[in-house]
Amino acid sequence: MEAQIVPLQKEKHANTKIKDDPGFAHVKDQHIVPVVVHEFVRASNDFPIVFVKNNESGQFRAVVMLGFKQGENYFAGSAWKGVYIPAAITHYPLALVPDMQNPGQLMVAVNEASDRVGDEEGHALFEAGEPSAFLERKKESLGRFIESDQITQAFVTKLNELELLENRTLNLKLQGDEYNIGGIYMVNEKALNELSDEAFGELRKRGFLPLVYAHLASLHQVNRLADKKING
């Protein structure tokens, strides 16, 4: 279903409600979703954290792997099959979009095409013409995510500047199916250990080292993904 992202308006959306979805079905066909630095430690206990590159812009982004290929997600379903839920998927069907009337500002929008959006049941977005407590919580959460995403981009940019990101291919064979997962980047641990004292010290001073180690530790969760695929 094609998204219909529309800025929230208290008159237009006075009766709009959002239903819960404990299984987060909107990502059931997505094998990767974005993750921000404030999630790295918790997310590393459930998923591999890797980096992907936008071939058009050349920019890298941190993501968690929820499956081995597009169309496979081993966590979404009637209920979420994991302990941690990536923040990026919890905001749906709300999002922050540029405010065309106020350059540089963001505004909350809703995907009206979502089957979780309607007038009958769920969490009201407005009450008596004012944003509901539910909407205020979502706005705060979205704002924190955007702020953390900016720090994440700075972190990933520094890794790229230091030439620490290495293109890898995962080769797996599970139940007769072969997976050759390309287009993912990981920190080259050897290159990390060979950094100059100055470069290594900058990573430490900026609080980036724990993030690097969380990423490296998370790579062991590839085995958990394999188990999820086989056993559910």
N, C-alpha and C positions, 0 to 999 in steps of 0.2 A: 504494500500500500504506500502510495506516495505521500510524503509528509506535507502537512499544511501548517507551517509555522506562522502564527499570527500574534502580534503584540497584544498583551493583556490590556483590556479596557473595562473599567468597572461597570459601565453601562451595558456593553455587549456581553460581558461574561458574568453578569450579576448572579445568574443562577447556575453557572458552570461548576461541575464537581469532578473530582478525580478519584477513580477507584484504585484500591491497592491491588498489586499483583505480586504475591510472595515469590513467584518463580521467575519474574523479570523476562517474560516471553519475548519482549521486543528485541532481545539480543540473542535469541535462540539460534540464529544463523551466523552469528559473529564469533570468530575464533580468537580475536584480539579486541581489547578495549583500552582506552587511555588510562594511565595511572599517574598520579602526582606524587611529589617527593614525600609529603606528609603521610602517605599511605605505604611507603616502601617496606617498612619493617613488618607491619601487619600483613600486607599482601604477600610478602616473601614466604610466609608460612603456608600459603595455599597455592600460589601460582608461580610459574617462571616469569620473571620480569626481564624483558628484552627491549631492544630499541629498533625502530623501523625508520626508513628514510623516505621522504617524499621526493620522488624522482623529478618533479617539476620545480619545486622550491629548493631542494637540496637540504631541507631541514630535517633533523631527527626528532623523534618523539618516543617517550617511554610508554610501553604498553605491557599488559599482562596477557599471557596466553591462556585461553579458556578451552582451546581445542587445537588440533594439529593442522587443520585446513579450513578454508572458508566453507561455511555451511555446517560445521561441527562445533557444538558448544556442549561440554560435558557437565555444566553446572546449572544452566537454565532449564526450567521444566515446570511442573506443577508446584514445586517448591525449590528454593535455591539449594543446591547440593554442595555447599561449602560452608566454611565458618565465616570468612570475610567476604563482604560484598563491595566491589569497587565503587567508589563514590560516583564515578561518571555515569553509571547506569541507574543510580538511585534517584537522579533528578528528573528523569523522563516521566511524563511528557512535557515538562517545563524546561526552558533554556534561557540563557541570557543572549541577547542579540544587540547589535549596534542601534542606538537611538538616532534615527535620521534627523530629528529635530534638534538634537543636542550632540554635535560631533564630539567624539571622545567618551561619550557616556554609553552605558548599557541599560537595557530594559528587559523585563521579564516577558517571555513569549510562551505560547502553548501550542502543541501540535494538535490541532483540531481533528486530524484524521485518526488519531489514536482511539482504539476501542475502549480505552480507559477514561475517555473524556465524554461527559454527557451531563444531563440535567437531573437525572433520576436518583442516583446514589453515589456515595463517595464523600470525599472531603471538599467542603465548599471553599471556593477561592475568595469569595467576598461575603461579608455578613453586614446587613444594614448599610450597604454602599461603601464599606471600608474593607481593606484586606483582612482576611481571616488570620487567626493564629497559625493555621496550617500554612498559608501562603507566606507569612512572615518568616516562619522557620525555613521554608524552601528558599526564600530569597537570601537569607543569611548563609545557608549551605552553598548555594550557587556562588555567592560572593567570595566565600572562603576558598572554593574550588578554583575560581579564576585567579585569585591572589597566589595560591599555591602553584597553579599552572605556570605563572610567570617565573617563579623561582625554579620550577622544573626545567623550563626552557633555558634558563641561565646555566643550570647544572649540566644539561645535555650539551649545550654549546661549548662549555669549558672542556668536557670530555672529548669533543670533536677537535677543538683547538689543540689539545695535547696529544692528538692522534692515538687515543686510547680505544676508540671504537673499531672493532674488527668484524668484517662481514663473515658470517658463519652459515653453514648448511647442516641441519640436523637430519641424519639418516636413520630411520627407524623401520623395523618390520614387526607388525603386530597382527597376530591372527591371520597371517597370509597377506595382509595389506602392507605395501611399502609406502613410506612417507619420506619424501625428500623436501624438507622445509627450508626454503631459501629466503633471502631478503631480510634476514634478521641480523642484528648486530649485538655483540657482547663486548664487555670490557676485556681487553687483552691483559691478563694478570701479569705476564712477564714485562710488558711495556710499563705497567703501573709501578712495578718494583724497580724499574730502571729510570724512573723520573728523577730529575735533579732535585736536590734538597729544597730549592726555591719553589719549584712547581708542586712538589708533594706538600710542602708547607702551606701553600695557598689553598690546596684542596682541604687540608685540615682546618685552616683558619676560617674558611667559608662554610664549614660544616658539611662538606661534600663527601668526606671519606666514609662515614657510616652508611651513606646512600650507596656508594660503590660496593661496600662489603655486603649490604643487604641484597643488592642485585646479584652478586656472585653467589651468595648462599642460596638464593631463590632458584638457581639453575638446577638444583637437585630435584625441584618439584616437577621436572619433566617426567620423572618416574611416577609421580602421583597422577599426572595427566594420563599416562599410559594405563594405570590401574583404573582410573575413572572411565576410560574408553572401553576397557574390557569388562569391568564389573559394575559400572554404573555408579 
